[in-house]
Amino acid sequence: MKLKELLSNKWFRIASNKYILVTVAFVFWMFFLDSNSWFIHHELDSEIDDLEKNKQYYLHEIAKDRAIMENLNDSLELEKFARSEYFMKRENEEIFIIEFQEEE
């Protein structure tokens, strides 16, 4: 009697429809098991976003470096840069480098 009631239930008839079962199996396959699943696409999209952020950062750094290089075309700026970054000096000139020690 229970089996007959179950078979006559409206929801059971809809759920046991072969088209519904094939559609559910297809959706399950596409979301979880396929090599092009939704989860893999989501991972790849987040990786693309990270790479786009890196690209913007490096483009900004390139623009900054290009501006510095344009400033170095001037001989006074070039000398200033060489003195501050590489501790270069003129002849007969002494340079004292003072380094502060951090307290531990």
CORHUDA-V45571 format. One record per residue. N is the residue number from 1. PSI is psi in degrees with one decimal (999 if undefined). BURIAL is 1 if it has 24 or more other ideal C-beta (glycine too) atoms within 12 Angstrom, else 0. D_CENTER is the distance of its C-alpha to the mean C-alpha in Angstrom with 1 decimal. Layout:
# CORHUDA-V45571
N & PSI & BURIAL & D_CENTER
N & PSI & BURIAL & D_CENTER
This chain:
# CORHUDA-V45571
1 & -39.0 & 0 & 60.1
2 & -41.3 & 0 & 56.6
3 & -39.3 & 0 & 55.3
4 & -38.7 & 0 & 57.1
5 & -39.9 & 0 & 55.7
6 & -43.7 & 0 & 52.2
7 & -27.2 & 0 & 52.6
8 & -6.5 & 0 & 54.0
9 & 137.0 & 0 & 51.2
10 & -44.5 & 0 & 49.3
11 & -35.2 & 0 & 45.8
12 & -39.5 & 0 & 46.6
13 & -38.9 & 0 & 47.8
14 & -44.1 & 0 & 44.6
15 & -27.7 & 0 & 42.3
16 & 5.9 & 0 & 44.4
17 & 133.4 & 0 & 44.3
18 & -31.3 & 0 & 43.1
19 & -39.6 & 0 & 40.9
20 & -43.6 & 0 & 39.1
21 & -42.1 & 0 & 38.7
22 & -40.6 & 0 & 37.3
23 & -43.5 & 0 & 34.8
24 & -42.5 & 0 & 33.7
25 & -40.6 & 0 & 33.3
26 & -45.1 & 0 & 31.4
27 & -42.6 & 0 & 28.9
28 & -44.7 & 0 & 28.6
29 & -45.6 & 0 & 28.0
30 & -33.8 & 0 & 25.4
31 & -34.8 & 0 & 23.4
32 & -38.5 & 0 & 23.7
33 & -24.1 & 0 & 25.2
34 & 153.4 & 0 & 24.3
35 & -18.3 & 0 & 21.9
36 & 40.2 & 0 & 20.3
37 & 166.5 & 0 & 20.3
38 & -37.6 & 0 & 18.6
39 & -39.1 & 0 & 16.7
40 & -41.1 & 0 & 15.3
41 & -40.0 & 0 & 14.4
42 & -43.1 & 0 & 12.7
43 & -46.0 & 0 & 10.6
44 & -37.4 & 0 & 9.9
45 & -39.9 & 0 & 9.2
46 & -35.1 & 0 & 6.6
47 & -38.6 & 0 & 5.0
48 & -41.5 & 0 & 6.0
49 & -43.3 & 0 & 4.9
50 & -41.9 & 0 & 1.2
51 & -35.7 & 0 & 4.2
52 & -39.4 & 0 & 6.4
53 & -42.5 & 0 & 5.9
54 & -40.2 & 0 & 6.5
55 & -45.5 & 0 & 9.2
56 & -40.1 & 0 & 10.7
57 & -47.7 & 0 & 11.0
58 & -33.7 & 0 & 12.6
59 & -38.8 & 0 & 14.8
60 & -43.5 & 0 & 15.9
61 & -38.1 & 0 & 16.8
62 & -42.4 & 0 & 18.6
63 & -39.8 & 0 & 20.6
64 & -45.7 & 0 & 21.6
65 & -36.1 & 0 & 22.8
66 & -38.5 & 0 & 24.6
67 & -39.8 & 0 & 26.4
68 & -42.2 & 0 & 27.4
69 & -36.7 & 0 & 28.7
70 & -35.9 & 0 & 30.8
71 & -30.0 & 0 & 32.3
72 & -5.7 & 0 & 33.3
73 & -26.2 & 0 & 35.5
74 & 131.8 & 0 & 38.0
75 & -34.6 & 0 & 40.1
76 & -41.0 & 0 & 40.3
77 & -37.6 & 0 & 36.6
78 & -43.0 & 0 & 36.2
79 & -42.9 & 0 & 38.9
80 & -42.8 & 0 & 37.3
81 & -44.5 & 0 & 33.9
82 & -39.7 & 0 & 35.7
83 & -41.4 & 0 & 37.7
84 & -37.0 & 0 & 34.9
85 & -38.5 & 0 & 32.3
86 & 7.2 & 0 & 34.6
87 & 38.8 & 0 & 37.7
88 & 158.1 & 0 & 39.9
89 & 164.7 & 0 & 43.4
90 & 168.1 & 0 & 46.5
91 & 147.1 & 0 & 49.6
92 & 34.4 & 0 & 51.9
93 & 140.2 & 0 & 49.2
94 & 142.0 & 0 & 48.0
95 & 132.5 & 0 & 44.6
96 & 123.1 & 0 & 44.1
97 & 122.0 & 0 & 40.7
98 & 120.0 & 0 & 40.6
99 & 133.4 & 0 & 37.9
100 & 136.6 & 0 & 37.9
101 & 138.9 & 0 & 37.7
102 & 140.9 & 0 & 35.7
103 & 136.5 & 0 & 37.8
104 & 999 & 0 & 37.0
